[in-house]
């Protein structure tokens, strides 16, 4: 029997899971099984893959009955994993937790006190934090013997300079937790650790990472440390996203409240679920769908996405005092060659010499040898980051 670690990422109606085998030597962790339960509370569907099935092999894809909440989904997932993991014994569970607050700069073993602390942060991330914590509680109910580790998306940014975290509001609001936090930290942590393998074995001193997916953000990284990020107090801030607005003049919000008579619920729904690519195009939040569309509104949404992204990269460059490398990651960053081409074309002023042929064939390096700024495409792996932290902390907890 081998030992394994379970990594969970709970969304509002989904539960993503991955099982990593723990090697007996110093080798890195490897995924042995991964899956997702989607449409929780509606028509739940399980999709799963095992390494023994080969690349792209689907071990199971079926509709599920009697799963109405995360607690039931996790109990089902743990039982399913135990029945399909070839005798592997789970030794711990790692969770993606969106918000760790201003003080948490590293993952932590879950305790009742930590859970209370994270609960208090739910008003700062109401669309994510409650679901993350529901998963932790569900594991505690289904498998109380398993130690759990919380890995925070905010932690990577917790060491940013004070000026980068301050909001232009009276100090009393900062004392209530209103500040810039930054998110997608687990992805940035992975890229920071991985980029040296692509960059002649060295970490670029001034690195900009573009995590572009349904949620999207930028991070300016100097000597491996976050110094600025496009997301701030919430996951709404910064870049135009799939269905989230990104940076928006606060006056627009006041106008909607006053002239459109919107309440908090309606405004939140608009900003999180009906804006961004979906709102501008009126077609889809999926970039690939828009790229394949001939509709003028699709082109308008793509134009605005690229425009705001280029402007934001300029801001990150200013924060760094220049740039040595740019990394694209996330679903759009890794797969949308047309978006990379447009953005890099508009960044020629950086001394970026773009290689269109390398971009089209899906190469890792997208710039010519004479480019002052290197541009890479590096797939992110937040699950592996969580598994590594869990392995380290679970060993101490056992």
C-alpha positions as CSV (number, residue, x, y, z in Angstrom):
1,X,0.0,0.0,0.0
2,X,1.3,3.5,-1.0
3,X,0.6,6.8,0.6
4,X,-1.1,9.7,-1.1
5,X,-2.3,13.3,-0.7
6,X,-5.7,14.7,-1.7
7,X,-5.9,18.2,-3.1
8,X,-9.3,19.9,-3.2
9,X,-10.5,23.1,-4.9
10,X,-14.1,23.8,-4.1
11,X,-16.1,26.3,-6.2
12,X,-19.7,27.5,-5.8
13,X,-21.1,24.5,-7.6
14,X,-18.1,22.3,-8.3
15,X,-15.4,20.3,-6.5
16,X,-12.1,19.6,-8.3
17,X,-9.9,16.9,-6.8
18,X,-6.5,15.4,-7.4
19,X,-4.6,12.6,-5.7
20,X,-0.8,12.7,-5.6
21,X,1.3,9.6,-4.7
22,X,4.0,10.3,-2.1
23,X,7.3,8.8,-3.3
24,X,9.6,7.1,-0.7
25,X,12.6,9.2,-1.8
26,X,13.1,12.9,-2.5
27,X,11.4,12.8,-5.9
28,X,8.5,15.2,-6.7
29,X,4.9,14.2,-6.3
30,X,3.0,12.8,-9.2
31,X,-0.8,12.8,-9.9
32,X,-2.3,9.3,-9.9
33,X,-5.9,10.4,-10.1
34,X,-7.8,13.6,-10.8
35,X,-11.5,14.5,-11.3
36,X,-14.3,16.9,-10.8
37,X,-17.8,16.8,-9.6
38,X,-19.7,19.6,-11.3
39,X,-23.3,21.0,-11.1
40,X,-23.5,20.3,-7.4
41,X,-27.0,21.0,-6.2
42,X,-28.5,20.7,-9.7
43,X,-27.5,17.7,-11.9
44,X,-24.2,16.6,-10.5
45,X,-21.7,15.0,-12.9
46,X,-18.5,13.1,-12.1
47,X,-15.6,13.2,-14.5
48,X,-12.3,11.5,-13.5
49,X,-9.0,10.3,-14.9
50,X,-6.4,7.8,-13.6
51,X,-2.8,7.7,-14.6
52,X,-3.2,4.0,-15.4
53,X,-5.8,4.8,-18.0
54,X,-3.2,6.6,-20.1
55,X,-3.2,10.2,-21.5
56,X,-6.7,11.6,-21.7
57,X,-8.2,8.4,-20.4
58,X,-11.5,8.9,-18.6
59,X,-12.0,6.4,-15.8
60,X,-15.6,7.5,-15.2
61,X,-18.0,10.1,-16.4
62,X,-21.5,9.7,-15.1
63,X,-24.5,11.5,-13.5
64,X,-24.8,11.2,-9.8
65,X,-27.8,11.0,-7.5
66,X,-28.4,12.4,-4.0
67,X,-25.5,15.0,-4.1
68,X,-27.1,18.3,-3.1
69,X,-24.1,20.0,-1.3
70,X,-20.3,20.0,-0.9
71,X,-20.5,17.8,2.2
72,X,-22.2,15.1,0.2
73,X,-19.9,15.6,-2.8
74,X,-16.7,15.3,-0.7
75,X,-18.0,12.2,1.1
76,X,-18.7,10.7,-2.3
77,X,-15.3,11.8,-3.7
78,X,-13.3,10.3,-0.7
79,X,-15.2,7.0,-1.0
80,X,-14.7,6.9,-4.8
81,X,-11.0,7.7,-4.5
82,X,-10.5,4.9,-1.9
83,X,-12.2,2.5,-4.3
84,X,-10.3,3.5,-7.4
85,X,-6.8,4.3,-6.1
86,X,-5.3,0.8,-6.1
87,X,-4.8,0.5,-2.3
88,X,-3.4,4.0,-1.8
89,X,-3.8,5.3,1.8
90,X,-4.6,9.0,2.0
91,X,-2.3,10.8,4.6
92,X,-3.6,14.4,4.3
93,X,-5.7,16.9,2.4
94,X,-4.6,20.2,0.9
95,X,-7.1,22.9,0.1
96,X,-7.0,26.0,-2.1
97,X,-8.3,28.8,0.1
98,X,-8.7,32.1,-1.7
99,X,-8.3,34.5,1.3
100,X,-5.7,34.2,4.1
101,X,-5.9,37.8,5.2
102,X,-3.1,40.3,5.7
103,X,-1.0,38.2,8.1
104,X,-0.9,34.8,6.5
105,X,2.1,34.6,4.2
106,X,2.4,30.8,4.2
107,X,0.2,27.7,4.2
108,X,-1.0,26.3,7.5
109,X,-2.3,23.2,9.1
110,X,-6.1,23.6,9.7
111,X,-7.1,23.9,13.4
112,X,-10.4,25.1,14.9
113,X,-8.8,28.5,15.6
114,X,-7.6,28.9,12.0
115,X,-11.0,27.9,10.7
116,X,-12.5,30.7,12.8
117,X,-10.0,33.1,11.5
118,X,-10.7,32.2,7.9
119,X,-14.5,32.4,8.5
120,X,-14.1,36.0,9.6
121,X,-12.6,36.7,6.2
122,X,-15.6,35.5,4.3
123,X,-17.0,39.0,3.8
124,X,-13.8,39.9,1.9
125,X,-14.3,37.0,-0.6
126,X,-18.0,36.1,-0.4
127,X,-18.0,34.3,-3.8
128,X,-15.1,32.0,-2.9
129,X,-14.2,31.7,0.8
130,X,-17.4,30.1,2.1
131,X,-17.1,27.3,-0.5
132,X,-13.4,26.7,0.4
133,X,-14.3,26.4,4.1
134,X,-17.3,24.2,3.4
135,X,-14.9,21.7,1.8
136,X,-12.6,21.8,4.9
137,X,-15.6,21.1,7.2
138,X,-16.9,18.4,4.9
139,X,-13.5,16.5,5.0
140,X,-13.5,16.9,8.8
141,X,-16.9,15.2,8.9
142,X,-16.2,12.5,6.3
143,X,-12.6,11.7,7.4
144,X,-11.7,13.3,10.7
145,X,-8.5,11.4,11.0
146,X,-6.9,13.2,8.0
147,X,-4.8,16.3,8.7
148,X,-5.8,19.2,6.5
149,X,-3.7,22.1,5.1
150,X,-5.0,25.5,3.9
151,X,-3.0,27.1,1.1
152,X,-3.9,30.7,0.5
153,X,-4.1,32.5,-2.8
154,X,-3.3,35.8,-1.1
155,X,-0.1,34.5,0.7
156,X,2.3,35.1,-2.2
157,X,1.4,38.8,-2.1
158,X,1.5,39.3,1.7
159,X,5.1,40.6,1.5
160,X,4.4,43.4,-1.0
161,X,5.5,46.9,0.1
162,X,3.0,48.7,2.3
163,X,2.5,51.3,-0.4
164,X,1.4,48.7,-2.9
165,X,-1.2,47.4,-0.4
166,X,-2.7,50.6,0.7
167,X,-6.1,51.9,-0.5
168,X,-6.7,55.6,-0.7
169,X,-9.3,55.5,2.1
170,X,-9.2,56.8,5.7
171,X,-7.1,54.7,8.0
172,X,-10.1,53.4,9.9
173,X,-11.1,51.3,6.9
174,X,-7.6,49.8,6.6
175,X,-8.0,48.7,10.3
176,X,-11.2,46.8,9.1
177,X,-9.2,44.9,6.5
178,X,-9.8,47.1,3.5
179,X,-6.5,46.9,1.6
180,X,-5.1,45.4,-1.6
181,X,-4.5,41.7,-1.2
182,X,-3.8,40.2,-4.6
183,X,-4.9,36.7,-5.7
184,X,-3.8,33.8,-7.9
185,X,-0.8,33.5,-5.6
186,X,-0.6,29.7,-5.9
187,X,-0.2,30.0,-9.7
188,X,2.4,32.8,-9.3
189,X,4.3,30.7,-6.8
190,X,4.5,27.8,-9.2
191,X,5.6,29.9,-12.2
192,X,8.3,31.7,-10.1
193,X,9.7,28.3,-9.1
194,X,9.5,26.9,-12.7
195,X,10.6,29.8,-14.8
196,X,14.4,29.3,-14.2
197,X,14.2,26.0,-16.1
198,X,13.2,28.0,-19.2
199,X,15.4,31.0,-18.6
200,X,18.9,29.6,-18.8
201,X,18.7,28.3,-15.2
202,X,18.2,31.7,-13.7
203,X,15.2,33.5,-12.2
204,X,14.6,36.7,-14.1
205,X,15.2,39.7,-11.8
206,X,12.1,41.6,-13.2
207,X,9.4,39.2,-14.1
208,X,5.8,39.8,-15.1
209,X,3.4,36.9,-15.0
210,X,0.0,37.0,-16.8
211,X,-2.4,34.5,-15.4
212,X,-5.2,34.6,-18.0
213,X,-8.3,32.5,-17.6
214,X,-11.9,33.0,-16.7
215,X,-10.3,34.9,-13.8
216,X,-7.3,36.9,-14.9
217,X,-4.6,38.9,-13.2
218,X,-1.0,40.1,-13.5
219,X,1.8,40.0,-11.0
220,X,5.1,42.0,-11.0
221,X,7.8,39.8,-9.4
222,X,11.2,41.2,-8.4
223,X,13.9,38.6,-7.4
224,X,11.1,36.0,-6.8
225,X,8.9,38.3,-4.7
226,X,5.6,39.9,-5.5
227,X,5.8,43.7,-5.5
228,X,2.5,44.5,-7.3
229,X,-0.6,42.8,-8.6
230,X,-3.5,43.8,-10.8
231,X,-6.1,42.3,-8.4
232,X,-6.5,44.2,-5.2
233,X,-9.1,44.1,-2.5
234,X,-11.2,41.6,-4.4
235,X,-11.1,39.2,-7.3
236,X,-13.1,41.8,-9.3
237,X,-10.2,44.2,-9.7
238,X,-7.7,44.6,-12.5
239,X,-8.1,42.9,-15.9
240,X,-11.2,42.3,-17.9
241,X,-12.2,38.7,-17.2
242,X,-14.7,36.1,-18.4
243,X,-17.7,37.4,-16.6
244,X,-16.0,39.8,-14.1
245,X,-15.6,43.5,-14.9
246,X,-12.1,44.2,-13.8
247,X,-11.1,47.8,-12.9
248,X,-14.2,50.1,-13.0
249,X,-14.6,53.7,-12.1
250,X,-16.4,53.8,-8.6
251,X,-18.6,56.5,-10.0
252,X,-20.2,53.9,-12.2
253,X,-21.2,51.9,-9.1
254,X,-22.7,55.0,-7.5
255,X,-24.6,55.7,-10.7
256,X,-26.0,52.2,-10.8
257,X,-27.0,52.4,-7.2
258,X,-28.6,55.8,-7.6
259,X,-30.1,55.9,-11.1
260,X,-30.7,52.2,-11.7
261,X,-31.9,51.6,-8.2
262,X,-29.8,48.5,-7.9
263,X,-29.4,46.8,-4.5
264,X,-26.2,45.1,-3.3
265,X,-27.4,41.7,-4.6
266,X,-28.1,42.9,-8.1
267,X,-24.9,44.9,-8.3
268,X,-22.8,42.0,-7.2
269,X,-24.5,39.7,-9.7
270,X,-23.8,42.2,-12.5
271,X,-20.1,42.7,-11.6
272,X,-19.2,39.1,-11.0
273,X,-21.5,37.2,-13.4
274,X,-22.6,39.4,-16.3
275,X,-19.7,41.7,-17.1
276,X,-16.3,41.2,-18.7
277,X,-16.1,39.2,-21.9
278,X,-19.7,38.0,-21.5
279,X,-21.1,41.4,-20.8
280,X,-19.3,43.3,-23.6
281,X,-19.9,40.6,-26.2
282,X,-23.3,39.4,-25.1
283,X,-22.2,36.1,-26.5
284,X,-19.9,34.1,-24.2
285,X,-17.4,34.4,-21.4
286,X,-15.2,31.8,-23.2
287,X,-12.4,33.5,-25.2
288,X,-12.2,30.6,-27.7
289,X,-15.8,31.0,-28.5
290,X,-15.3,34.7,-29.1
291,X,-12.2,34.1,-31.3
292,X,-14.2,31.7,-33.4
293,X,-17.1,34.2,-33.8
294,X,-17.6,36.7,-36.7
295,X,-19.9,38.9,-34.6
296,X,-18.7,42.5,-34.2
297,X,-19.5,42.4,-30.5
298,X,-17.1,39.4,-30.1
299,X,-14.3,41.5,-31.7
300,X,-15.2,44.4,-29.4
301,X,-14.8,42.2,-26.3
302,X,-11.5,40.8,-27.6
303,X,-10.2,44.4,-28.3
304,X,-11.1,45.6,-24.8
305,X,-9.5,42.5,-23.2
306,X,-6.2,43.1,-25.1
307,X,-6.2,46.8,-24.5
308,X,-6.7,46.6,-20.8
309,X,-4.1,43.8,-20.6
310,X,-1.5,45.8,-22.5
311,X,-2.1,48.9,-20.3
312,X,-1.9,46.7,-17.1
313,X,1.4,45.2,-18.3
314,X,2.7,48.8,-18.7
315,X,1.7,49.4,-15.1
316,X,3.6,46.3,-13.9
317,X,6.6,47.3,-15.9
318,X,6.6,50.7,-14.2
319,X,6.4,49.0,-10.8
320,X,9.5,46.9,-11.6
321,X,11.4,49.7,-13.3
322,X,11.6,47.7,-16.5
323,X,11.0,44.0,-17.4
324,X,13.3,41.1,-18.2
325,X,10.7,38.5,-18.9
326,X,6.9,38.0,-19.4
327,X,5.2,34.7,-18.8
328,X,1.7,33.8,-20.2
329,X,-0.1,31.1,-18.2
330,X,-3.7,30.0,-17.5
331,X,-6.3,28.8,-20.0
332,X,-6.1,31.8,-22.3
333,X,-2.5,32.5,-21.7
334,X,-1.5,28.9,-22.6
335,X,-3.9,28.3,-25.5
336,X,-4.9,31.5,-27.2
337,X,-2.1,32.2,-29.6
338,X,-4.0,35.0,-31.2
339,X,-4.3,36.9,-27.9
340,X,-0.6,36.5,-27.2
341,X,0.3,37.8,-30.7
342,X,-1.8,40.9,-30.3
343,X,-0.6,41.7,-26.8
344,X,3.1,41.2,-27.7
345,X,2.7,43.2,-30.9
346,X,1.5,46.1,-28.8
347,X,4.5,45.7,-26.4
348,X,7.2,46.2,-29.0
349,X,8.1,49.5,-27.2
350,X,9.5,47.3,-24.4
351,X,12.2,46.0,-26.8
352,X,10.1,42.8,-27.2
353,X,11.0,41.1,-30.5
354,X,8.1,38.7,-31.0
355,X,8.5,35.5,-33.0
356,X,5.1,34.8,-34.7
357,X,6.1,31.4,-36.0
358,X,7.1,30.1,-32.6
359,X,3.8,31.4,-31.2
360,X,1.7,29.7,-33.8
361,X,3.4,26.3,-33.4
362,X,3.0,26.4,-29.6
363,X,6.6,26.9,-28.6
364,X,7.7,27.7,-25.0
365,X,9.7,30.8,-26.1
366,X,7.9,33.4,-28.1
367,X,10.7,35.9,-28.7
368,X,13.8,36.1,-31.0
369,X,17.3,36.0,-29.7
370,X,17.7,39.8,-30.0
371,X,14.6,40.5,-27.8
372,X,15.4,42.6,-24.7
373,X,12.4,40.9,-23.0
374,X,12.0,37.2,-23.1
375,X,8.4,35.9,-23.4
376,X,7.5,32.4,-22.3
377,X,4.3,30.2,-22.2
378,X,4.5,28.1,-19.1
379,X,1.6,25.9,-18.0
380,X,0.7,26.6,-14.4
381,X,0.1,23.8,-11.8
382,X,-1.6,25.1,-8.6
383,X,-2.5,21.6,-7.5
384,X,1.2,20.6,-7.4
385,X,2.0,23.7,-5.3
386,X,-0.8,22.7,-2.8
387,X,0.4,19.1,-2.7
388,X,4.0,20.1,-2.0
389,X,3.0,22.3,0.9
390,X,0.7,19.6,2.2
391,X,3.4,17.0,2.1
392,X,5.7,19.3,4.0
393,X,3.2,20.2,6.7
394,X,1.4,16.9,7.0
395,X,4.8,15.3,7.8
396,X,5.1,17.6,10.7
397,X,1.5,17.1,11.8
398,X,1.6,13.3,11.9
